[in-house]
Amino acid sequence: MPPKHKKTSRRLAAKTAAATITLCLATGAGGAYAYWATVGAGSGAATNGTMGAVTVEALIAGDSPQSTLVPGGTADVAVRAHNPNDYPVQVYAIRGNGAVTADANHTVCTTTGVKFVDPAAPLAPALSIPANSSILITLPNAAAMSTASSSGCQGAAFTVPVTLEARK
């Protein structure tokens, strides 16, 4: 017959293990309850800065475009863009914004026949204007002149109103 104290120690070990498991389960459930029942409160604040307006000027002459405009043809448009912000911005799109006009020396240029051809947006390749600086953007074949242009437009420099969409 086995000694009595071995049976008692096995029984004691089993009771201790059962008590430990029960304690772990009870603590775990209490921990889970505390986790799900915990409430916190607080507040925060943030402000949003305002992006300064990127200015733009578009000319078919003056900033040395790569081509000359003739009736029935196209020419490059030179766009000078200035970024007044303390961070760089990306030029997303450039769109025509009104009638194209001839310079003051060509008053007989009554019908310019010049249109701005909007490049696809977003511009490709992407263009970035560094912080507090200007860049010259050349848009190939972005000006088109119809054959209905008056002959008084010969030698004129045209002002092309455009809008520039910039994004941070």
Residue frames as a rotation matrix with the C-alpha (Angstrom) as fourth column:
MET 1
0.582 0.813 0.000 0.00
0.813 -0.582 0.000 0.00
0.000 0.000 -1.000 0.00
PRO 2
-0.102 -0.637 0.764 1.36
0.541 -0.680 -0.495 3.42
0.835 0.363 0.414 -0.97
PRO 3
-0.719 -0.219 -0.660 2.14
0.690 -0.344 -0.637 5.81
-0.088 -0.913 0.399 1.77
LYS 4
0.264 0.940 -0.215 -0.66
0.933 -0.305 -0.193 8.13
-0.247 -0.150 -0.957 2.81
HIS 5
0.093 -0.261 -0.961 1.32
0.173 -0.946 0.274 11.33
-0.981 -0.192 -0.043 2.47
LYS 6
-0.906 -0.388 0.169 1.79
0.215 -0.078 0.974 10.78
-0.364 0.918 0.154 -1.37
LYS 7
-0.285 0.891 0.354 -1.97
0.917 0.146 0.372 10.68
0.279 0.430 -0.858 -1.88
THR 8
0.463 0.425 -0.778 -2.41
0.708 -0.706 0.035 13.76
-0.534 -0.567 -0.628 0.24
SER 9
-0.366 -0.651 -0.666 0.27
0.065 -0.731 0.679 15.68
-0.929 0.205 0.309 -1.70
ARG 10
-0.868 0.122 0.481 -1.33
0.494 0.118 0.861 14.72
0.048 0.986 -0.162 -5.03
ARG 11
0.148 0.988 -0.048 -4.69
0.975 -0.138 0.172 15.86
0.163 -0.072 -0.984 -3.73
LEU 12
0.309 -0.123 -0.943 -3.16
0.471 -0.842 0.264 19.05
-0.826 -0.526 -0.202 -2.36
ALA 13
-0.772 -0.625 -0.112 -1.38
0.165 -0.367 0.915 19.69
-0.614 0.688 0.387 -5.72
ALA 14
-0.575 0.636 0.515 -4.66
0.753 0.164 0.638 19.17
0.321 0.754 -0.573 -7.62
LYS 15
0.454 0.751 -0.480 -6.54
0.877 -0.471 0.093 21.51
-0.156 -0.463 -0.873 -5.26
THR 16
-0.061 -0.569 -0.820 -3.76
0.278 -0.799 0.534 24.11
-0.959 -0.195 0.207 -5.56
ALA 17
-0.917 -0.262 0.301 -3.84
0.336 -0.101 0.936 23.88
-0.215 0.960 0.180 -9.38
ALA 18
-0.142 0.950 0.278 -7.63
0.921 0.024 0.389 24.21
0.363 0.312 -0.878 -9.40
ALA 19
0.486 0.283 -0.827 -7.46
0.684 -0.712 0.158 27.21
-0.544 -0.642 -0.539 -7.05
THR 20
-0.488 -0.750 -0.447 -4.75
0.210 -0.597 0.774 28.83
-0.847 0.284 0.449 -9.24
ILE 21
-0.801 0.263 0.538 -6.82
0.570 0.058 0.820 28.34
0.184 0.963 -0.197 -12.41
THR 22
0.265 0.951 -0.157 -9.93
0.950 -0.230 0.213 29.71
0.167 -0.206 -0.964 -10.68
LEU 23
0.244 -0.259 -0.934 -7.94
0.480 -0.805 0.349 32.70
-0.842 -0.534 -0.072 -9.42
CYS 24
-0.810 -0.587 -0.007 -6.50
0.246 -0.351 0.903 33.35
-0.533 0.730 0.429 -12.91
LEU 25
-0.485 0.714 0.506 -9.93
0.774 0.081 0.628 33.13
0.407 0.696 -0.592 -14.50
ALA 26
0.481 0.685 -0.548 -11.44
0.864 -0.478 0.161 35.42
-0.151 -0.550 -0.821 -11.90
THR 27
-0.063 -0.593 -0.803 -8.62
0.291 -0.780 0.554 37.96
-0.955 -0.198 0.222 -12.27
GLY 28
-0.886 -0.269 0.378 -8.75
0.412 -0.078 0.908 37.78
-0.214 0.960 0.180 -16.07
ALA 29
-0.072 0.942 0.327 -12.48
0.910 -0.072 0.409 38.40
0.409 0.327 -0.852 -16.11
GLY 30
0.535 0.217 -0.817 -12.04
0.660 -0.710 0.244 41.25
-0.527 -0.670 -0.523 -13.68
GLY 31
-0.481 -0.794 -0.371 -9.25
0.261 -0.534 0.804 42.67
-0.837 0.290 0.464 -15.83
ALA 32
-0.747 0.280 0.602 -11.43
0.630 0.011 0.776 42.42
0.211 0.960 -0.185 -18.93
TYR 33
0.358 0.919 -0.165 -14.30
0.922 -0.321 0.215 44.06
0.145 -0.229 -0.963 -17.14
ALA 34
0.265 -0.332 -0.905 -12.04
0.432 -0.798 0.419 46.87
-0.862 -0.502 -0.068 -15.97
TYR 35
-0.786 -0.597 0.160 -10.70
0.383 -0.269 0.884 47.33
-0.485 0.756 0.440 -19.51
TRP 36
-0.530 0.644 0.553 -14.15
0.693 -0.047 0.719 47.60
0.489 0.764 -0.421 -21.08
ALA 37
0.473 0.791 -0.387 -15.63
0.866 -0.337 0.369 49.65
0.162 -0.510 -0.845 -18.27
THR 38
-0.292 -0.673 -0.679 -12.87
0.744 -0.606 0.280 52.29
-0.600 -0.424 0.678 -18.13
VAL 39
0.687 0.526 0.502 -13.88
0.715 -0.613 -0.336 55.79
0.131 0.589 -0.797 -19.26
GLY 40
-0.393 -0.814 -0.429 -11.57
0.799 -0.532 0.278 58.71
-0.455 -0.233 0.860 -20.04
ALA 41
0.775 0.614 0.149 -12.16
0.615 -0.680 -0.399 62.30
-0.143 0.401 -0.905 -21.03
GLY 42
-0.281 -0.870 -0.405 -10.06
0.602 -0.489 0.632 65.08
-0.747 -0.066 0.661 -22.48
SER 43
0.843 0.510 -0.168 -9.92
0.187 -0.572 -0.799 67.76
-0.504 0.642 -0.578 -25.11
GLY 44
-0.247 -0.917 0.313 -7.65
0.756 0.020 0.654 68.82
-0.606 0.398 0.689 -27.95
ALA 45
0.687 0.422 -0.591 -7.30
-0.018 -0.804 -0.595 71.68
-0.726 0.419 -0.545 -30.37
ALA 46
-0.296 -0.759 0.580 -5.73
0.763 0.178 0.622 72.19
-0.575 0.627 0.526 -33.79
THR 47
0.339 0.375 -0.863 -5.62
-0.248 -0.849 -0.467 75.01
-0.908 0.372 -0.195 -36.28
ASN 48
0.360 -0.145 0.922 -5.42
0.842 0.476 -0.254 74.85
-0.402 0.867 0.293 -40.04
GLY 49
-0.450 -0.605 -0.656 -3.11
0.199 -0.785 0.587 77.24
-0.870 0.133 0.474 -41.87
THR 50
0.736 0.663 -0.138 -4.10
0.066 -0.273 -0.960 79.12
-0.674 0.697 -0.245 -44.99
MET 51
-0.082 -0.755 0.651 -2.20
0.872 0.262 0.414 78.66
-0.483 0.602 0.636 -48.21
GLY 52
-0.165 -0.057 -0.985 -1.22
-0.170 -0.982 0.086 81.95
-0.972 0.182 0.152 -49.83
ALA 53
0.835 0.550 0.033 -2.37
-0.025 0.098 -0.995 82.52
-0.550 0.830 0.095 -53.41
VAL 54
-0.255 -0.860 0.441 0.10
0.574 0.233 0.785 81.38
-0.778 0.454 0.434 -56.06
THR 55
0.405 0.378 -0.833 0.24
-0.344 -0.781 -0.521 84.13
-0.847 0.498 -0.186 -58.69
VAL 56
-0.119 -0.363 0.924 0.67
0.697 0.632 0.338 83.48
-0.707 0.684 0.178 -62.39
GLU 57
0.255 0.150 -0.955 1.29
-0.550 -0.790 -0.271 85.42
-0.795 0.595 -0.118 -65.58
ALA 58
0.100 -0.164 0.981 1.11
0.604 0.794 0.071 83.80
-0.790 0.586 0.179 -69.02
LEU 59
0.290 -0.095 -0.952 2.57
-0.609 -0.786 -0.107 85.28
-0.738 0.612 -0.285 -72.19
ILE 60
0.868 -0.094 0.487 3.24
0.417 0.671 -0.613 84.03
-0.270 0.735 0.622 -75.66
ALA 61
0.312 -0.830 0.463 6.17
0.406 -0.324 -0.854 86.48
0.859 0.455 0.236 -75.85
GLY 62
0.581 -0.144 0.801 8.45
-0.593 -0.749 0.295 88.06
0.557 -0.647 -0.520 -73.24
ASP 63
0.429 -0.431 0.794 9.70
-0.679 0.425 0.598 85.03
-0.595 -0.796 -0.110 -71.34
SER 64
-0.414 -0.681 -0.605 11.15
-0.902 0.215 0.375 83.52
-0.126 0.701 -0.702 -74.53
PRO 65
0.513 0.592 0.621 8.71
-0.410 0.805 -0.429 80.78
-0.754 -0.034 0.656 -75.55
GLN 66
-0.342 -0.750 0.566 10.09
0.047 0.589 0.807 78.14
-0.938 0.303 -0.167 -77.87
SER 67
-0.496 0.223 0.839 7.87
0.854 0.298 0.426 78.87
-0.155 0.928 -0.338 -80.89
THR 68
-0.924 0.196 -0.328 6.09
-0.245 -0.963 0.115 81.66
-0.293 0.187 0.938 -82.80
LEU 69
-0.212 0.940 0.267 2.32
0.384 0.332 -0.862 81.85
-0.899 -0.080 -0.431 -83.27
VAL 70
-0.934 0.006 -0.358 0.98
-0.327 -0.420 0.846 82.05
-0.145 0.907 0.394 -86.83
PRO 71
-0.013 0.996 -0.089 -2.59
-0.958 -0.037 -0.283 81.76
-0.286 0.081 0.955 -88.21
GLY 72
0.659 0.386 -0.645 -3.64
-0.567 0.819 -0.090 78.11
0.494 0.425 0.759 -88.32
GLY 73
-0.080 -0.799 -0.596 -0.79
0.057 0.593 -0.803 77.09
0.995 -0.098 -0.002 -86.01
THR 74
0.893 0.266 -0.362 0.12
0.347 0.103 0.932 76.61
0.285 -0.958 -0.001 -82.39
ALA 75
0.023 -0.902 0.430 2.83
-0.229 -0.424 -0.876 78.02
0.973 -0.079 -0.216 -80.14
ASP 76
-0.336 -0.252 -0.908 4.25
0.790 0.449 -0.417 77.47
0.513 -0.857 0.048 -76.69
VAL 77
0.632 0.481 0.608 2.91
-0.028 -0.770 0.637 79.49
0.775 -0.420 -0.473 -73.78
ALA 78
-0.530 -0.819 -0.221 5.32
0.334 0.038 -0.942 80.71
0.779 -0.573 0.253 -71.12
VAL 79
0.667 0.743 0.057 3.84
0.147 -0.206 0.967 80.86
0.730 -0.637 -0.247 -67.61
ARG 80
-0.591 -0.772 0.234 5.68
-0.077 -0.234 -0.969 82.56
0.803 -0.590 0.079 -64.75
ALA 81
0.545 0.774 -0.321 4.33
0.207 0.247 0.947 81.29
0.812 -0.583 -0.025 -61.41
HIS 82
-0.468 -0.667 0.580 5.25
-0.414 -0.415 -0.810 82.69
0.781 -0.619 -0.082 -57.97
ASN 83
0.287 0.474 -0.833 4.80
0.543 0.636 0.549 80.77
0.789 -0.610 -0.075 -54.70
PRO 84
0.029 -0.258 0.966 4.66
-0.505 -0.838 -0.209 83.14
0.863 -0.481 -0.155 -51.66
ASN 85
0.900 0.431 0.064 4.34
-0.289 0.480 0.829 80.26
0.327 -0.764 0.556 -49.17
ASP 86
0.151 -0.852 0.501 7.01
-0.976 -0.047 0.214 78.98
-0.159 -0.521 -0.838 -46.78
TYR 87
-0.151 -0.144 0.978 6.66
-0.101 0.986 0.130 75.50
-0.983 -0.079 -0.163 -48.29
PRO 88
-0.945 -0.219 -0.242 6.76
-0.258 0.047 0.965 74.09
-0.200 0.975 -0.101 -51.83
VAL 89
0.093 0.990 0.109 3.54
-0.458 0.140 -0.878 73.62
-0.884 0.032 0.466 -53.79
GLN 90
-0.656 -0.210 0.725 2.70
0.451 0.660 0.600 71.36
-0.605 0.721 -0.338 -56.72
VAL 91
-0.541 0.494 -0.680 1.20
-0.773 -0.610 0.173 72.83
-0.330 0.620 0.712 -59.89
TYR 92
-0.385 0.499 0.777 -1.82
0.141 0.863 -0.485 70.60
-0.912 -0.077 -0.402 -60.50
ALA 93
0.118 0.514 0.849 -3.50
0.965 0.144 -0.221 72.35
-0.236 0.845 -0.479 -63.45
ILE 94
-0.736 -0.196 -0.648 -3.36
0.022 -0.964 0.267 75.46
-0.676 0.182 0.714 -65.63
ARG 95
-0.106 0.818 0.566 -6.59
0.931 0.281 -0.232 76.55
-0.349 0.502 -0.791 -67.36
GLY 96
-0.709 -0.025 0.705 -7.59
0.445 -0.791 0.420 79.37
0.547 0.611 0.572 -69.67
ASN 97
-0.285 0.577 -0.766 -9.53
0.858 -0.202 -0.472 82.12
-0.426 -0.792 -0.437 -67.90
GLY 98
0.399 0.520 -0.755 -10.91
0.117 -0.846 -0.521 84.59
-0.909 0.120 -0.398 -70.46
ALA 99
0.968 0.070 0.239 -10.19
0.246 -0.122 -0.962 86.24
-0.038 0.990 -0.135 -73.78
VAL 100
0.018 -0.998 0.061 -6.65
0.898 0.043 0.438 86.47
-0.440 0.047 0.897 -75.15
THR 101
0.915 0.287 -0.285 -5.65
0.180 -0.919 -0.350 90.08
-0.362 0.269 -0.892 -75.94
ALA 102
0.371 -0.791 0.487 -2.94
0.765 -0.037 -0.643 91.67
0.527 0.611 0.591 -78.07
ASP 103
-0.336 -0.602 -0.724 -0.40
0.887 -0.461 -0.028 94.15
-0.317 -0.652 0.689 -76.68
ALA 104
0.331 0.519 -0.788 -1.17
0.378 -0.838 -0.393 97.91
-0.864 -0.168 -0.474 -76.67
ASN 105
-0.472 -0.604 -0.643 0.98
-0.360 -0.533 0.765 98.55
-0.805 0.593 0.034 -79.78
HIS 106
-0.984 0.157 0.086 -1.35
0.156 0.516 0.842 96.43
0.088 0.842 -0.532 -81.93
THR 107
-0.564 0.809 -0.163 -4.67
-0.313 -0.392 -0.865 98.29
-0.764 -0.437 0.475 -81.66
VAL 108
-0.116 0.525 -0.843 -5.70
-0.993 -0.053 0.104 97.07
0.010 0.850 0.527 -85.14
CYS 109
-0.885 -0.132 -0.446 -5.57
-0.126 0.991 -0.044 93.45
0.448 0.017 -0.894 -83.93
THR 110
-0.331 0.861 0.386 -9.34
-0.933 -0.360 0.004 93.38
0.142 -0.359 0.923 -83.45
THR 111
0.847 0.530 -0.032 -9.81
-0.524 0.844 0.118 89.63
0.089 -0.083 0.992 -83.92
THR 112
-0.066 -0.947 0.316 -6.92
-0.943 0.162 0.289 87.71
-0.325 -0.279 -0.904 -82.34
GLY 113
0.562 0.356 -0.747 -8.33
-0.615 0.784 -0.089 84.24
0.554 0.509 0.659 -83.01
VAL 114
-0.515 -0.836 -0.190 -6.02
-0.405 0.433 -0.806 83.04
0.756 -0.338 -0.561 -80.23
LYS 115
0.714 0.695 0.084 -7.22
-0.462 0.377 0.802 80.41
0.526 -0.612 0.591 -77.77
PHE 116
-0.333 -0.749 0.573 -5.49
-0.943 0.252 -0.218 78.78
0.019 -0.613 -0.790 -74.80
VAL 117
0.281 0.332 -0.900 -5.46
-0.361 0.906 0.222 74.98
0.889 0.263 0.375 -74.97
ASP 118
0.504 -0.025 0.863 -5.71
-0.863 0.028 0.504 73.63
-0.037 -0.999 -0.007 -71.41
PRO 119
-0.508 -0.677 -0.533 -3.10
-0.607 0.720 -0.336 70.94
0.611 0.153 -0.777 -70.71
ALA 120
0.288 0.615 -0.734 -4.41
0.091 0.745 0.660 67.74
0.953 -0.257 0.159 -69.12
ALA 121
-0.061 -0.227 0.972 -4.64
-0.930 -0.340 -0.138 67.77
0.362 -0.912 -0.191 -65.33
PRO 122
0.730 -0.551 -0.405 -2.75
0.073 -0.526 0.847 66.72
-0.680 -0.648 -0.344 -63.33
LEU 123
0.652 -0.566 -0.505 0.22
-0.755 -0.428 -0.496 68.13
0.065 0.705 -0.707 -65.21
ALA 124
0.742 -0.480 0.468 2.71
0.288 0.859 0.424 65.51
-0.605 -0.179 0.776 -66.28
PRO 125
-0.273 -0.409 -0.871 5.46
0.672 0.567 -0.477 65.51
0.689 -0.715 0.120 -65.41
ALA 126
0.652 0.531 -0.541 4.56
0.752 -0.365 0.549 66.96
0.094 -0.765 -0.637 -62.03
LEU 127
-0.097 -0.638 0.764 5.84
0.321 -0.747 -0.582 70.48
0.942 0.189 0.277 -61.40
SER 128
0.415 0.153 -0.897 6.78
0.910 -0.069 0.409 71.86
0.000 -0.986 -0.168 -58.02
ILE 129
0.387 -0.292 0.875 7.37
0.036 -0.943 -0.331 75.50
0.921 0.159 -0.354 -57.10
PRO 130
-0.384 -0.608 -0.695 9.88
0.742 0.245 -0.624 75.83
0.550 -0.755 0.357 -54.25
ALA 131
0.371 0.499 -0.783 8.98
0.897 -0.409 0.164 77.91
-0.239 -0.764 -0.600 -51.17
ASN 132
0.542 -0.051 -0.839 9.08
0.139 -0.979 0.149 81.70
-0.829 -0.197 -0.524 -51.68
SER 133
-0.604 -0.788 -0.122 10.19
-0.026 -0.133 0.991 81.50
-0.797 0.601 0.060 -55.30
SER 134
0.426 0.676 -0.601 9.13
-0.660 -0.222 -0.718 81.71
-0.619 0.703 0.352 -58.94
ILE 135
-0.424 -0.531 0.734 9.51
0.253 0.709 0.659 79.32
-0.870 0.465 -0.166 -61.83
LEU 136
-0.292 0.292 -0.911 9.01
-0.897 -0.413 0.155 79.56
-0.331 0.862 0.383 -65.57
ILE 137
-0.195 0.338 0.921 6.76
0.139 0.939 -0.315 76.88
-0.971 0.066 -0.230 -67.01
THR 138
-0.648 0.005 -0.762 6.68
-0.729 -0.294 0.618 76.32
-0.221 0.956 0.195 -70.77
LEU 139
0.019 0.761 0.649 3.51
-0.097 0.647 -0.756 74.67
-0.995 -0.048 0.086 -72.04
PRO 140
-0.886 -0.454 0.093 4.15
0.030 0.146 0.989 73.23
-0.462 0.879 -0.116 -75.52
ASN 141
-0.840 0.511 0.179 1.54
0.227 0.033 0.973 74.16
0.492 0.859 -0.144 -78.16
ALA 142
-0.501 0.664 -0.555 -0.82
0.787 0.081 -0.612 75.64
-0.361 -0.743 -0.563 -75.54
ALA 143
-0.189 0.461 -0.867 -1.78
-0.280 -0.871 -0.403 78.60
-0.941 0.167 0.293 -77.77
ALA 144
-0.391 0.153 0.908 -3.70
0.821 0.503 0.269 78.07
-0.415 0.851 -0.322 -81.00
MET 145
-0.518 0.191 -0.834 -4.40
-0.310 -0.950 -0.025 80.81
-0.797 0.246 0.552 -83.57
SER 146
0.257 0.699 0.667 -7.25
0.526 0.478 -0.703 80.42
-0.811 0.532 -0.245 -86.03
THR 147
-0.581 -0.417 0.699 -7.06
0.810 -0.214 0.546 81.51
-0.078 0.883 0.462 -89.66
ALA 148
0.432 0.817 0.382 -9.74
0.789 -0.547 0.279 84.10
0.437 0.181 -0.881 -88.83
SER 149
0.127 -0.463 -0.877 -7.15
0.751 -0.533 0.390 86.29
-0.648 -0.708 0.280 -87.03
SER 150
0.976 0.210 -0.061 -6.92
0.133 -0.789 -0.599 89.82
-0.174 0.577 -0.798 -88.41
SER 151
0.449 -0.855 0.259 -3.71
0.698 0.154 -0.699 90.71
0.558 0.495 0.666 -90.24
GLY 152
0.423 -0.252 0.870 -3.21
-0.423 -0.905 -0.057 93.59
0.802 -0.344 -0.489 -87.77
CYS 153
0.943 -0.043 0.330 -2.09
-0.284 0.410 0.867 90.92
-0.172 -0.911 0.374 -85.25
GLN 154
0.654 -0.753 -0.076 1.23
0.445 0.464 -0.766 90.34
0.612 0.467 0.639 -87.04
GLY 155
-0.318 -0.924 0.215 4.12
0.220 -0.292 -0.931 90.76
0.922 -0.248 0.296 -84.60
ALA 156
0.304 0.526 0.795 1.80
-0.652 -0.493 0.576 91.16
0.695 -0.693 0.193 -81.57
ALA 157
-0.903 -0.386 -0.187 2.54
-0.085 0.589 -0.803 89.79
0.421 -0.710 -0.565 -78.13
PHE 158
0.042 0.994 -0.101 -0.56
-0.197 0.107 0.975 88.21
0.980 -0.021 0.200 -76.61
THR 159
-0.709 -0.096 0.698 -1.63
-0.702 0.005 -0.712 88.17
0.065 -0.995 -0.070 -72.99
VAL 160
-0.281 0.552 -0.785 -3.27
-0.079 0.802 0.592 84.90
0.956 0.229 -0.182 -72.07
PRO 161
-0.115 0.274 0.955 -5.41
-0.967 -0.253 -0.044 84.96
0.229 -0.928 0.294 -68.89
VAL 162
-0.122 0.014 -0.992 -5.02
-0.026 1.000 0.017 81.67
0.992 0.028 -0.121 -67.03
THR 163
0.596 0.187 0.781 -5.70
-0.790 -0.039 0.612 80.24
0.145 -0.982 0.124 -63.61
LEU 164
-0.338 -0.768 -0.544 -3.22
-0.417 0.641 -0.645 77.97
0.844 0.009 -0.537 -61.91
GLU 165
0.811 0.572 0.127 -4.31
-0.404 0.390 0.827 75.32
0.424 -0.722 0.547 -59.45
ALA 166
-0.321 -0.946 -0.037 -1.64
-0.499 0.203 -0.843 74.62
0.805 -0.252 -0.537 -56.87
ARG 167
0.823 0.530 -0.205 -1.73
-0.142 0.541 0.829 72.02
0.550 -0.653 0.520 -54.11
LYS 168
0.183 -0.748 0.639 0.42
-0.983 -0.141 0.116 71.41
0.003 -0.649 -0.761 -51.08
